[in-house]
Amino acid sequence: MGKNSRYSHVVVLGCGRSGTSIFGELFEDIPGYSYYSEPSFDEFLQLDFSNPVAAKVPKESDKHVSSPGLSFPLEKLLTVVPKPMKVYWQVRHPLDTVASLTVGISKNWGHHPKPPDWQDWLNRPLIERCAHHWDYINRVGYQQVKDIAEVCYFEDMVGDPKAFAQRIYLDIGGSANNTNILQNWASRVQDRNNDKFIEARTSREYSRPDHIKKVGRWRENLNKEQVAMAIPIVEETAKLFGYDLSEI
């Protein structure tokens, strides 16, 4: 794998609007990595894995049948990517994600992979569509990779970005003596919009200045009726990740 062989290849997965984009951009700040945001799976298969590669959520390809809940065939990916490899599953509180998904889902279900029954939900309220998307990806998609993926939480990432970055860096084979390279990324990851915050490039079209905080934004964006719509759809899957919605 060349001079940077100590690093693992990385695949960042998860539901849209859960922080996968900004998580992925962490690898742009680590010398030696080639980072790809949502490459088509055809493009992914052609990548040069002789040096470390990090990719966020490869997109569907007409040439390949995707695994349920994922946008690519998992077995094919595992065959192509050499070891060592790390798979991270990024998850975010379902109500915060639902609030953030509304922009993309309202545009012909603009997040991928779409649930196979997505067209059956088009006449349902937007909040229910967003909740169904979160549930499908985090229930069916995660089930495919749960034995090989480490779950990472959006709340941990924005709550203490430096600690989050250091943990990931050490996990992929980085040196504890070289974590200063993570400071630029850690500085731009904020729970509140401010002068330091820099939105991930692929997230900008979905971002709206309609909330102050990212953790708990649902309290600013969703009314009681919308919350009541979403909870029955997501609550069982939410429990799998430690989110208790019973007292909301």
PyRosetta script that sets phi, psi and omega in degrees:
from pyrosetta import init, pose_from_sequence

init()
pose = pose_from_sequence("MGKNSRYSHVVVLGCGRSGTSIFGELFEDIPGYSYYSEPSFDEFLQLDFSNPVAAKVPKESDKHVSSPGLSFPLEKLLTVVPKPMKVYWQVRHPLDTVASLTVGISKNWGHHPKPPDWQDWLNRPLIERCAHHWDYINRVGYQQVKDIAEVCYFEDMVGDPKAFAQRIYLDIGGSANNTNILQNWASRVQDRNNDKFIEARTSREYSRPDHIKKVGRWRENLNKEQVAMAIPIVEETAKLFGYDLSEI")
pose.set_psi(1, 8.2)
pose.set_omega(1, 175.4)
pose.set_phi(2, 85.7)
pose.set_psi(2, -168.0)
pose.set_omega(2, -172.3)
pose.set_phi(3, -67.4)
pose.set_psi(3, -20.0)
pose.set_omega(3, -179.4)
pose.set_phi(4, -101.3)
pose.set_psi(4, 30.4)
pose.set_omega(4, -172.8)
pose.set_phi(5, -65.0)
pose.set_psi(5, -13.7)
pose.set_omega(5, 179.9)
pose.set_phi(6, -70.5)
pose.set_psi(6, -20.3)
pose.set_omega(6, -179.0)
pose.set_phi(7, -85.1)
pose.set_psi(7, 144.6)
pose.set_omega(7, 173.3)
pose.set_phi(8, -85.1)
pose.set_psi(8, 150.4)
pose.set_omega(8, 164.2)
pose.set_phi(9, -67.5)
pose.set_psi(9, 152.7)
pose.set_omega(9, -173.2)
pose.set_phi(10, -135.6)
pose.set_psi(10, 137.5)
pose.set_omega(10, 170.2)
pose.set_phi(11, -126.3)
pose.set_psi(11, 122.1)
pose.set_omega(11, 178.8)
pose.set_phi(12, -102.2)
pose.set_psi(12, 123.1)
pose.set_omega(12, -177.3)
pose.set_phi(13, -125.8)
pose.set_psi(13, 168.8)
pose.set_omega(13, 177.7)
pose.set_phi(14, 144.2)
pose.set_psi(14, 173.5)
pose.set_omega(14, 178.4)
pose.set_phi(15, -70.7)
pose.set_psi(15, 145.5)
pose.set_omega(15, 174.5)
pose.set_phi(16, -54.7)
pose.set_psi(16, 149.6)
pose.set_omega(16, 179.1)
pose.set_phi(17, 66.4)
pose.set_psi(17, 25.9)
pose.set_omega(17, 177.2)
pose.set_phi(18, -109.8)
pose.set_psi(18, 7.4)
pose.set_omega(18, 179.9)
pose.set_phi(19, 96.1)
pose.set_psi(19, 11.1)
pose.set_omega(19, 179.7)
pose.set_phi(20, -64.9)
pose.set_psi(20, -34.0)
pose.set_omega(20, -177.3)
pose.set_phi(21, -67.8)
pose.set_psi(21, -50.7)
pose.set_omega(21, -179.1)
pose.set_phi(22, -68.9)
pose.set_psi(22, -34.0)
pose.set_omega(22, 174.4)
pose.set_phi(23, -59.6)
pose.set_psi(23, -49.0)
pose.set_omega(23, -179.5)
pose.set_phi(24, -59.1)
pose.set_psi(24, -37.4)
pose.set_omega(24, -177.7)
pose.set_phi(25, -69.0)
pose.set_psi(25, -11.8)
pose.set_omega(25, 172.3)
pose.set_phi(26, -55.7)
pose.set_psi(26, -36.1)
pose.set_omega(26, -174.9)
pose.set_phi(27, -75.4)
pose.set_psi(27, -13.4)
pose.set_omega(27, 172.8)
pose.set_phi(28, -69.8)
pose.set_psi(28, -23.0)
pose.set_omega(28, -178.7)
pose.set_phi(29, -92.6)
pose.set_psi(29, 0.3)
pose.set_omega(29, -179.8)
pose.set_phi(30, -104.6)
pose.set_psi(30, 108.5)
pose.set_omega(30, -178.0)
pose.set_phi(31, -56.0)
pose.set_psi(31, 136.7)
pose.set_omega(31, 179.3)
pose.set_phi(32, 106.7)
pose.set_psi(32, -21.4)
pose.set_omega(32, -179.5)
pose.set_phi(33, -88.5)
pose.set_psi(33, 145.1)
pose.set_omega(33, 164.6)
pose.set_phi(34, -106.6)
pose.set_psi(34, 122.4)
pose.set_omega(34, -175.1)
pose.set_phi(35, -109.8)
pose.set_psi(35, 136.7)
pose.set_omega(35, -179.8)
pose.set_phi(36, -130.6)
pose.set_psi(36, 124.2)
pose.set_omega(36, 179.4)
pose.set_phi(37, -99.5)
pose.set_psi(37, 114.9)
pose.set_omega(37, 177.8)
pose.set_phi(38, 51.7)
pose.set_psi(38, 52.3)
pose.set_omega(38, 174.0)
pose.set_phi(39, -69.7)
pose.set_psi(39, 151.2)
pose.set_omega(39, 171.7)
pose.set_phi(40, -62.4)
pose.set_psi(40, 153.0)
pose.set_omega(40, -178.5)
pose.set_phi(41, -64.2)
pose.set_psi(41, -31.6)
pose.set_omega(41, 174.7)
pose.set_phi(42, -60.3)
pose.set_psi(42, -44.5)
pose.set_omega(42, 178.2)
pose.set_phi(43, -64.7)
pose.set_psi(43, -41.8)
pose.set_omega(43, -179.4)
pose.set_phi(44, -57.5)
pose.set_psi(44, -41.9)
pose.set_omega(44, -178.1)
pose.set_phi(45, -64.6)
pose.set_psi(45, -21.8)
pose.set_omega(45, -177.6)
pose.set_phi(46, -95.8)
pose.set_psi(46, 2.3)
pose.set_omega(46, -177.9)
pose.set_phi(47, -67.0)
pose.set_psi(47, 153.6)
pose.set_omega(47, 177.8)
pose.set_phi(48, -87.5)
pose.set_psi(48, 107.1)
pose.set_omega(48, -178.5)
pose.set_phi(49, -94.5)
pose.set_psi(49, 16.6)
pose.set_omega(49, 177.8)
pose.set_phi(50, -73.5)
pose.set_psi(50, -18.4)
pose.set_omega(50, 171.3)
pose.set_phi(51, -128.8)
pose.set_psi(51, 164.2)
pose.set_omega(51, -171.9)
pose.set_phi(52, -58.4)
pose.set_psi(52, 134.5)
pose.set_omega(52, 178.9)
pose.set_phi(53, -122.7)
pose.set_psi(53, 136.6)
pose.set_omega(53, 171.1)
pose.set_phi(54, -124.0)
pose.set_psi(54, 134.6)
pose.set_omega(54, -179.4)
pose.set_phi(55, -137.0)
pose.set_psi(55, 141.0)
pose.set_omega(55, 176.5)
pose.set_phi(56, -106.5)
pose.set_psi(56, 122.7)
pose.set_omega(56, 171.5)
pose.set_phi(57, 39.2)
pose.set_psi(57, 76.8)
pose.set_omega(57, 174.2)
pose.set_phi(58, -54.5)
pose.set_psi(58, 142.4)
pose.set_omega(58, -176.9)
pose.set_phi(59, -87.6)
pose.set_psi(59, 164.0)
pose.set_omega(59, -179.2)
pose.set_phi(60, -61.0)
pose.set_psi(60, 154.5)
pose.set_omega(60, 174.6)
pose.set_phi(61, -133.5)
pose.set_psi(61, 139.5)
pose.set_omega(61, 178.7)
pose.set_phi(62, -66.0)
pose.set_psi(62, -18.0)
pose.set_omega(62, -176.8)
pose.set_phi(63, -85.8)
pose.set_psi(63, -10.2)
pose.set_omega(63, -173.6)
pose.set_phi(64, -133.8)
pose.set_psi(64, 139.4)
pose.set_omega(64, 177.1)
pose.set_phi(65, -87.6)
pose.set_psi(65, 119.3)
pose.set_omega(65, -176.2)
pose.set_phi(66, -72.6)
pose.set_psi(66, 150.2)
pose.set_omega(66, 171.3)
pose.set_phi(67, -69.6)
pose.set_psi(67, 146.9)
pose.set_omega(67, -179.3)
pose.set_phi(68, -53.4)
pose.set_psi(68, 129.8)
pose.set_omega(68, 177.8)
pose.set_phi(69, 82.4)
pose.set_psi(69, -7.2)
pose.set_omega(69, 177.4)
pose.set_phi(70, -117.3)
pose.set_psi(70, 167.1)
pose.set_omega(70, -178.7)
pose.set_phi(71, -103.2)
pose.set_psi(71, 16.6)
pose.set_omega(71, -177.8)
pose.set_phi(72, -157.2)
pose.set_psi(72, 162.7)
pose.set_omega(72, 175.8)
pose.set_phi(73, -80.3)
pose.set_psi(73, 114.5)
pose.set_omega(73, -173.6)
pose.set_phi(74, -59.9)
pose.set_psi(74, -45.4)
pose.set_omega(74, -176.8)
pose.set_phi(75, -60.8)
pose.set_psi(75, -38.1)
pose.set_omega(75, 178.1)
pose.set_phi(76, -64.9)
pose.set_psi(76, -43.1)
pose.set_omega(76, 178.2)
pose.set_phi(77, -60.5)
pose.set_psi(77, -44.5)
pose.set_omega(77, -178.4)
pose.set_phi(78, -66.4)
pose.set_psi(78, -27.1)
pose.set_omega(78, 178.0)
pose.set_phi(79, -74.8)
pose.set_psi(79, -35.8)
pose.set_omega(79, -173.4)
pose.set_phi(80, -82.7)
pose.set_psi(80, -39.2)
pose.set_omega(80, -173.9)
pose.set_phi(81, -82.3)
pose.set_psi(81, 121.9)
pose.set_omega(81, 178.9)
pose.set_phi(82, -70.7)
pose.set_psi(82, 155.8)
pose.set_omega(82, 172.3)
pose.set_phi(83, -83.1)
pose.set_psi(83, 152.2)
pose.set_omega(83, 2.6)
pose.set_phi(84, -78.4)
pose.set_psi(84, 145.6)
pose.set_omega(84, 178.6)
pose.set_phi(85, -138.3)
pose.set_psi(85, 142.1)
pose.set_omega(85, 175.7)
pose.set_phi(86, -119.0)
pose.set_psi(86, 133.8)
pose.set_omega(86, 174.3)
pose.set_phi(87, -114.2)
pose.set_psi(87, 126.1)
pose.set_omega(87, 178.6)
pose.set_phi(88, -114.9)
pose.set_psi(88, 133.3)
pose.set_omega(88, 176.4)
pose.set_phi(89, -109.2)
pose.set_psi(89, 111.1)
pose.set_omega(89, -178.1)
pose.set_phi(90, -90.7)
pose.set_psi(90, 128.3)
pose.set_omega(90, -179.4)
pose.set_phi(91, -130.0)
pose.set_psi(91, 150.9)
pose.set_omega(91, -179.2)
pose.set_phi(92, -135.5)
pose.set_psi(92, 151.2)
pose.set_omega(92, 177.5)
pose.set_phi(93, -44.2)
pose.set_psi(93, 130.2)
pose.set_omega(93, -173.9)
pose.set_phi(94, -59.7)
pose.set_psi(94, -37.8)
pose.set_omega(94, -178.5)
pose.set_phi(95, -71.0)
pose.set_psi(95, -37.3)
pose.set_omega(95, 175.3)
pose.set_phi(96, -64.4)
pose.set_psi(96, -40.4)
pose.set_omega(96, 179.4)
pose.set_phi(97, -66.9)
pose.set_psi(97, -42.7)
pose.set_omega(97, 178.0)
pose.set_phi(98, -56.8)
pose.set_psi(98, -45.6)
pose.set_omega(98, 179.3)
pose.set_phi(99, -60.3)
pose.set_psi(99, -35.5)
pose.set_omega(99, -177.2)
pose.set_phi(100, -82.9)
pose.set_psi(100, -24.9)
pose.set_omega(100, -178.8)
pose.set_phi(101, -75.6)
pose.set_psi(101, -15.3)
pose.set_omega(101, -170.8)
pose.set_phi(102, -57.6)
pose.set_psi(102, -36.9)
pose.set_omega(102, -178.1)
pose.set_phi(103, -63.0)
pose.set_psi(103, -51.6)
pose.set_omega(103, -176.4)
pose.set_phi(104, -72.0)
pose.set_psi(104, -41.5)
pose.set_omega(104, -178.3)
pose.set_phi(105, -67.2)
pose.set_psi(105, -31.0)
pose.set_omega(105, 179.2)
pose.set_phi(106, -68.5)
pose.set_psi(106, -17.2)
pose.set_omega(106, -179.9)
pose.set_phi(107, -101.3)
pose.set_psi(107, 73.6)
pose.set_omega(107, 177.6)
pose.set_phi(108, 53.7)
pose.set_psi(108, 41.6)
pose.set_omega(108, 178.3)
pose.set_phi(109, 54.7)
pose.set_psi(109, 64.4)
pose.set_omega(109, -170.5)
pose.set_phi(110, -78.2)
pose.set_psi(110, 7.0)
pose.set_omega(110, 175.7)
pose.set_phi(111, -107.2)
pose.set_psi(111, 148.2)
pose.set_omega(111, -176.7)
pose.set_phi(112, -123.4)
pose.set_psi(112, 157.9)
pose.set_omega(112, -7.8)
pose.set_phi(113, -74.6)
pose.set_psi(113, 146.5)
pose.set_omega(113, 177.3)
pose.set_phi(114, -75.0)
pose.set_psi(114, 141.9)
pose.set_omega(114, 172.5)
pose.set_phi(115, -57.9)
pose.set_psi(115, 147.0)
pose.set_omega(115, -177.3)
pose.set_phi(116, -61.3)
pose.set_psi(116, -24.3)
pose.set_omega(116, 180.0)
pose.set_phi(117, -101.7)
pose.set_psi(117, 22.4)
pose.set_omega(117, -172.7)
pose.set_phi(118, -58.0)
pose.set_psi(118, -35.0)
pose.set_omega(118, -178.7)
pose.set_phi(119, -68.0)
pose.set_psi(119, -26.1)
pose.set_omega(119, 178.0)
pose.set_phi(120, -70.9)
pose.set_psi(120, -15.5)
pose.set_omega(120, -178.2)
pose.set_phi(121, -99.5)
pose.set_psi(121, 0.7)
pose.set_omega(121, -172.9)
pose.set_phi(122, -65.5)
pose.set_psi(122, -25.3)
pose.set_omega(122, 178.1)
pose.set_phi(123, -92.0)
pose.set_psi(123, 0.9)
pose.set_omega(123, 177.3)
pose.set_phi(124, -84.6)
pose.set_psi(124, 159.0)
pose.set_omega(124, 177.7)
pose.set_phi(125, -56.5)
pose.set_psi(125, 148.9)
pose.set_omega(125, -177.4)
pose.set_phi(126, -54.7)
pose.set_psi(126, -41.9)
pose.set_omega(126, -178.7)
pose.set_phi(127, -61.4)
pose.set_psi(127, -39.3)
pose.set_omega(127, 178.2)
pose.set_phi(128, -66.7)
pose.set_psi(128, -37.2)
pose.set_omega(128, 176.9)
pose.set_phi(129, -63.1)
pose.set_psi(129, -43.3)
pose.set_omega(129, 179.3)
pose.set_phi(130, -64.8)
pose.set_psi(130, -40.9)
pose.set_omega(130, 178.9)
pose.set_phi(131, -64.3)
pose.set_psi(131, -41.0)
pose.set_omega(131, 178.8)
pose.set_phi(132, -63.3)
pose.set_psi(132, -39.1)
pose.set_omega(132, 178.7)
pose.set_phi(133, -63.6)
pose.set_psi(133, -48.4)
pose.set_omega(133, 178.4)
pose.set_phi(134, -57.4)
pose.set_psi(134, -45.9)
pose.set_omega(134, -176.8)
pose.set_phi(135, -64.5)
pose.set_psi(135, -43.7)
pose.set_omega(135, -177.4)
pose.set_phi(136, -63.4)
pose.set_psi(136, -47.6)
pose.set_omega(136, -177.6)
pose.set_phi(137, -65.8)
pose.set_psi(137, -45.5)
pose.set_omega(137, -175.3)
pose.set_phi(138, -80.9)
pose.set_psi(138, -14.3)
pose.set_omega(138, 176.7)
pose.set_phi(139, -97.1)
pose.set_psi(139, -59.0)
pose.set_omega(139, -175.3)
pose.set_phi(140, -77.9)
pose.set_psi(140, -44.3)
pose.set_omega(140, -179.4)
pose.set_phi(141, -65.6)
pose.set_psi(141, -46.6)
pose.set_omega(141, -179.9)
pose.set_phi(142, -63.5)
pose.set_psi(142, -34.7)
pose.set_omega(142, 179.6)
pose.set_phi(143, -56.7)
pose.set_psi(143, -32.8)
pose.set_omega(143, -179.0)
pose.set_phi(144, -67.6)
pose.set_psi(144, -33.0)
pose.set_omega(144, -170.5)
pose.set_phi(145, -115.7)
pose.set_psi(145, 4.0)
pose.set_omega(145, -170.9)
pose.set_phi(146, -59.2)
pose.set_psi(146, -26.5)
pose.set_omega(146, -178.2)
pose.set_phi(147, -80.6)
pose.set_psi(147, -12.9)
pose.set_omega(147, -177.4)
pose.set_phi(148, -124.0)
pose.set_psi(148, -7.1)
pose.set_omega(148, -173.7)
pose.set_phi(149, -104.7)
pose.set_psi(149, 146.0)
pose.set_omega(149, 170.8)
pose.set_phi(150, -97.5)
pose.set_psi(150, 128.3)
pose.set_omega(150, 178.3)
pose.set_phi(151, -78.4)
pose.set_psi(151, 130.2)
pose.set_omega(151, 176.0)
pose.set_phi(152, -121.8)
pose.set_psi(152, 142.7)
pose.set_omega(152, -174.0)
pose.set_phi(153, -107.9)
pose.set_psi(153, 132.5)
pose.set_omega(153, 175.3)
pose.set_phi(154, -53.9)
pose.set_psi(154, -41.1)
pose.set_omega(154, -176.7)
pose.set_phi(155, -63.9)
pose.set_psi(155, -36.6)
pose.set_omega(155, 175.6)
pose.set_phi(156, -68.1)
pose.set_psi(156, -39.4)
pose.set_omega(156, -176.7)
pose.set_phi(157, -63.4)
pose.set_psi(157, -48.0)
pose.set_omega(157, -178.0)
pose.set_phi(158, -84.2)
pose.set_psi(158, -19.1)
pose.set_omega(158, 179.3)
pose.set_phi(159, -74.0)
pose.set_psi(159, -38.3)
pose.set_omega(159, 178.7)
pose.set_phi(160, -149.0)
pose.set_psi(160, 75.4)
pose.set_omega(160, -174.3)
pose.set_phi(161, -60.6)
pose.set_psi(161, -32.8)
pose.set_omega(161, 179.4)
pose.set_phi(162, -64.8)
pose.set_psi(162, -47.4)
pose.set_omega(162, 179.3)
pose.set_phi(163, -64.9)
pose.set_psi(163, -39.2)
pose.set_omega(163, 178.3)
pose.set_phi(164, -60.7)
pose.set_psi(164, -48.8)
pose.set_omega(164, -178.4)
pose.set_phi(165, -63.5)
pose.set_psi(165, -41.4)
pose.set_omega(165, -179.8)
pose.set_phi(166, -64.4)
pose.set_psi(166, -40.2)
pose.set_omega(166, 179.5)
pose.set_phi(167, -62.6)
pose.set_psi(167, -44.7)
pose.set_omega(167, 179.5)
pose.set_phi(168, -66.2)
pose.set_psi(168, -41.6)
pose.set_omega(168, -178.0)
pose.set_phi(169, -61.3)
pose.set_psi(169, -44.2)
pose.set_omega(169, 178.4)
pose.set_phi(170, -68.0)
pose.set_psi(170, -34.2)
pose.set_omega(170, -178.7)
pose.set_phi(171, -66.7)
pose.set_psi(171, -33.3)
pose.set_omega(171, -178.2)
pose.set_phi(172, -86.7)
pose.set_psi(172, -2.6)
pose.set_omega(172, 177.3)
pose.set_phi(173, 111.1)
pose.set_psi(173, 9.8)
pose.set_omega(173, 178.9)
pose.set_phi(174, -73.5)
pose.set_psi(174, 163.9)
pose.set_omega(174, -178.1)
pose.set_phi(175, -93.8)
pose.set_psi(175, 137.8)
pose.set_omega(175, 177.1)
pose.set_phi(176, -63.3)
pose.set_psi(176, -18.3)
pose.set_omega(176, -179.7)
pose.set_phi(177, -87.3)
pose.set_psi(177, 0.9)
pose.set_omega(177, -173.4)
pose.set_phi(178, -128.2)
pose.set_psi(178, 23.5)
pose.set_omega(178, -175.4)
pose.set_phi(179, -76.4)
pose.set_psi(179, -5.1)
pose.set_omega(179, 177.7)
pose.set_phi(180, -61.9)
pose.set_psi(180, -23.1)
pose.set_omega(180, -179.7)
pose.set_phi(181, -68.5)
pose.set_psi(181, -11.9)
pose.set_omega(181, -177.4)
pose.set_phi(182, -89.8)
pose.set_psi(182, -8.1)
pose.set_omega(182, -171.7)
pose.set_phi(183, -63.8)
pose.set_psi(183, -38.4)
pose.set_omega(183, -179.2)
pose.set_phi(184, -61.2)
pose.set_psi(184, -45.3)
pose.set_omega(184, 178.8)
pose.set_phi(185, -65.8)
pose.set_psi(185, -46.2)
pose.set_omega(185, -177.1)
pose.set_phi(186, -61.0)
pose.set_psi(186, -33.8)
pose.set_omega(186, -178.4)
pose.set_phi(187, -69.3)
pose.set_psi(187, -29.4)
pose.set_omega(187, -175.8)
pose.set_phi(188, -88.4)
pose.set_psi(188, -9.9)
pose.set_omega(188, -178.4)
pose.set_phi(189, -92.9)
pose.set_psi(189, 111.1)
pose.set_omega(189, -173.1)
pose.set_phi(190, -133.1)
pose.set_psi(190, 148.1)
pose.set_omega(190, 174.6)
pose.set_phi(191, -78.1)
pose.set_psi(191, -27.4)
pose.set_omega(191, 177.5)
pose.set_phi(192, -117.5)
pose.set_psi(192, 143.2)
pose.set_omega(192, 175.6)
pose.set_phi(193, -66.5)
pose.set_psi(193, 127.9)
pose.set_omega(193, 177.8)
pose.set_phi(194, -154.2)
pose.set_psi(194, -172.4)
pose.set_omega(194, -175.2)
pose.set_phi(195, -65.2)
pose.set_psi(195, -25.4)
pose.set_omega(195, -179.0)
pose.set_phi(196, -83.3)
pose.set_psi(196, -26.3)
pose.set_omega(196, -174.2)
pose.set_phi(197, -66.4)
pose.set_psi(197, 131.2)
pose.set_omega(197, 175.2)
pose.set_phi(198, -128.4)
pose.set_psi(198, 115.6)
pose.set_omega(198, -179.2)
pose.set_phi(199, -65.1)
pose.set_psi(199, 142.7)
pose.set_omega(199, 173.4)
pose.set_phi(200, -59.4)
pose.set_psi(200, 142.9)
pose.set_omega(200, -173.2)
pose.set_phi(201, -57.2)
pose.set_psi(201, -47.5)
pose.set_omega(201, -175.8)
pose.set_phi(202, -77.4)
pose.set_psi(202, -2.5)
pose.set_omega(202, 179.3)
pose.set_phi(203, -97.7)
pose.set_psi(203, -12.5)
pose.set_omega(203, -169.2)
pose.set_phi(204, -64.0)
pose.set_psi(204, -34.9)
pose.set_omega(204, -178.7)
pose.set_phi(205, -70.7)
pose.set_psi(205, -18.3)
pose.set_omega(205, -178.9)
pose.set_phi(206, -99.9)
pose.set_psi(206, -3.9)
pose.set_omega(206, -174.7)
pose.set_phi(207, -87.0)
pose.set_psi(207, 140.6)
pose.set_omega(207, 178.0)
pose.set_phi(208, -135.0)
pose.set_psi(208, 140.2)
pose.set_omega(208, -179.8)
pose.set_phi(209, -83.2)
pose.set_psi(209, 54.4)
pose.set_omega(209, -174.9)
pose.set_phi(210, -112.5)
pose.set_psi(210, 16.1)
pose.set_omega(210, 179.5)
pose.set_phi(211, -153.0)
pose.set_psi(211, 154.5)
pose.set_omega(211, -178.9)
pose.set_phi(212, -91.3)
pose.set_psi(212, -43.8)
pose.set_omega(212, -177.4)
pose.set_phi(213, -113.1)
pose.set_psi(213, 151.5)
pose.set_omega(213, 177.3)
pose.set_phi(214, -88.3)
pose.set_psi(214, -39.3)
pose.set_omega(214, 176.5)
pose.set_phi(215, -84.2)
pose.set_psi(215, 115.5)
pose.set_omega(215, -175.6)
pose.set_phi(216, 89.5)
pose.set_psi(216, 15.9)
pose.set_omega(216, -178.4)
pose.set_phi(217, -62.7)
pose.set_psi(217, -23.0)
pose.set_omega(217, -178.9)
pose.set_phi(218, -58.8)
pose.set_psi(218, -28.5)
pose.set_omega(218, 179.5)
pose.set_phi(219, -68.2)
pose.set_psi(219, -23.6)
pose.set_omega(219, 177.7)
pose.set_phi(220, -90.8)
pose.set_psi(220, -28.8)
pose.set_omega(220, -169.7)
pose.set_phi(221, -105.2)
pose.set_psi(221, -24.9)
pose.set_omega(221, -175.4)
pose.set_phi(222, -112.1)
pose.set_psi(222, 135.9)
pose.set_omega(222, 175.4)
pose.set_phi(223, -88.7)
pose.set_psi(223, 175.7)
pose.set_omega(223, -175.1)
pose.set_phi(224, -61.2)
pose.set_psi(224, -38.1)
pose.set_omega(224, 179.8)
pose.set_phi(225, -64.5)
pose.set_psi(225, -41.4)
pose.set_omega(225, 179.8)
pose.set_phi(226, -67.8)
pose.set_psi(226, -40.8)
pose.set_omega(226, 176.6)
pose.set_phi(227, -60.6)
pose.set_psi(227, -43.0)
pose.set_omega(227, 179.9)
pose.set_phi(228, -64.6)
pose.set_psi(228, -29.8)
pose.set_omega(228, 176.1)
pose.set_phi(229, -70.4)
pose.set_psi(229, -41.1)
pose.set_omega(229, -171.3)
pose.set_phi(230, -77.6)
pose.set_psi(230, -40.9)
pose.set_omega(230, -170.0)
pose.set_phi(231, -57.3)
pose.set_psi(231, -46.8)
pose.set_omega(231, -178.9)
pose.set_phi(232, -60.6)
pose.set_psi(232, -25.3)
pose.set_omega(232, -178.3)
pose.set_phi(233, -79.6)
pose.set_psi(233, -34.5)
pose.set_omega(233, -171.5)
pose.set_phi(234, -107.6)
pose.set_psi(234, -13.0)
pose.set_omega(234, -164.8)
pose.set_phi(235, -63.9)
pose.set_psi(235, -36.7)
pose.set_omega(235, -178.6)
pose.set_phi(236, -69.3)
pose.set_psi(236, -44.1)
pose.set_omega(236, 177.9)
pose.set_phi(237, -67.6)
pose.set_psi(237, -36.0)
pose.set_omega(237, 178.5)
pose.set_phi(238, -57.7)
pose.set_psi(238, -38.2)
pose.set_omega(238, -179.8)
pose.set_phi(239, -61.5)
pose.set_psi(239, -33.3)
pose.set_omega(239, -179.1)
pose.set_phi(240, -61.2)
pose.set_psi(240, -26.6)
pose.set_omega(240, -178.9)
pose.set_phi(241, -105.9)
pose.set_psi(241, 8.6)
pose.set_omega(241, 175.7)
pose.set_phi(242, 87.1)
pose.set_psi(242, 12.5)
pose.set_omega(242, 177.2)
pose.set_phi(243, -94.0)
pose.set_psi(243, 115.6)
pose.set_omega(243, -179.7)
pose.set_phi(244, -99.9)
pose.set_psi(244, 112.6)
pose.set_omega(244, -177.7)
pose.set_phi(245, -101.0)
pose.set_psi(245, 6.1)
pose.set_omega(245, -172.1)
pose.set_phi(246, -66.9)
pose.set_psi(246, -25.8)
pose.set_omega(246, -176.7)
pose.set_phi(247, -102.7)
pose.set_psi(247, 9.3)
pose.set_omega(247, 178.1)
pose.set_phi(248, -84.1)
pose.dump_pdb("model.pdb")
